Amino acid sequence: METGRNTMTSSKVADLTIDEFRDLVRVVVIQTLSEMLGDPDEGLELRDNFSEELLGSLDAVKTGGKTVSAQKVAEKLGLAW
């Protein structure tokens, strides 16, 4: 938010222009959505054995292997989907 104001000083919402307020709301919404929808595992590495298992699963599907829908997995685990 480029408002030309010193962001370190204390100010009130009432002191903002409409454009400054819109910018502030936009920044807060984007930050909140990023926190809520971001990947909590971003930057983490897979263990070698898990990575190999995933690759094997993908290869099996490519060669006609059976797949299971997320709905069926959820039902099997007793999860509401």
RAGI-V243214 format. One line per field, one symbol per residue. ss: DSSP state (H for helix, E for strand, - for the rest). Layout:
# RAGI-V243214
ss->???
This chain:
# RAGI-V243214
ss->------------HHH--HHHHHHHHHHHHHHHHHHHH----------HHHHHHHHHHHHHHH-------HHHHHHH-----
